[in-house]
Amino acid sequence: MKKVIKVCLVIAGVILAAVLGLLIYLSVTEYRPDEKESVTVEGTAKKKLSIGESISILTYNIGYGALSRTEDFFMDGGEKVQPDSKELVEENLRGIREQLEEQDADVYFIQEADRDSRRSYSIDEVQELWGSIGGTQAFAPNFSCRFIPYPLPPIGKVYGGIATFNSYEVTEAERIAFPSSFRWPVSMCNLKRCLLVERTPIDGTEKEMVFINLHLEAYDSGEGKLRQSKILADVMKSEYEKGNYVIAGGDFNQSFSCVDSDKYPVKNTDYFTAGEFPEEYFGDGWQIIMDDAVPTSRLLNEPYEKDGDNTQYYMLDGYIVSPNIKITDLETQDYDFAYTDHNPVKITIELK
């Protein structure tokens, strides 16, 4: 009996030491971005932006190339942590690249783009897509962790974020951090979300076009999304008050009031439920828009089945546009979730 107790104590001690060692490692290597950081803009884009010119922008959450029709995800009620093969990620990226080329937008807001993550077989997805699109590329990490120990098998290393590809000249890019929505120790292994802000000069004026790429909180109690939405509103209103033109687009993980709530009803509240975006943070004239003709996202509780009883659709992806911009077109592109759990949304605007 004494030997059994001794062995148990040794095992418990080893486990405790391993846990403490992991916590220390994660604490030392934790990604701690500053509130504001300059972002490197790579490449060249000589195209000039003018008043009255038509500008097309596409926002697309690419699901790190791993969330196509055959996949589910453990955080959404599924089982998988990563797809079964690197070849599937490569196939998804080829399909996404073809979609981006087909849309031929002037500016692309990309979310969930991995650069060196176990879940996407360490493929630099930003480089893969940028190679086809051209122009400039700016990347802001929002998920950086040396080792995520959950679930089993663990997620492992993640390095990914949001990227903006721009065919117009960019004078400055900046990462604006959001406060963490989670407490220690979960915060060490969770996303550090942010805004990616780019500035483009407007020919013949001293004003700027401000492009804002975003991906707001998903699996929080709702308070995190509200804090992030307030920061977004403050940034956008500040730029508009300077006389600049401002557009923000991305995955809000919330729905807008313009969406018909009866179109995509919640089937099971045990899974992810989209909140309602706090439009009161913006004043009169601000355009807060989604196109609900086609759902922009699906739940990853199981592989995709278009008319399945458990298939849950959402409206999460859209735009917020300052009053001095005219919207001439908005359309959710129906790719039927072929290569990711989102559909891209394209908007065309003119500067008044």
Order of alpha helices (4+ residues) and beta strands (2+ residues): alpha-beta-beta-beta-alpha-beta-alpha-beta-beta-beta-beta-beta-alpha-beta-beta-beta-beta-beta-beta-beta-beta-beta
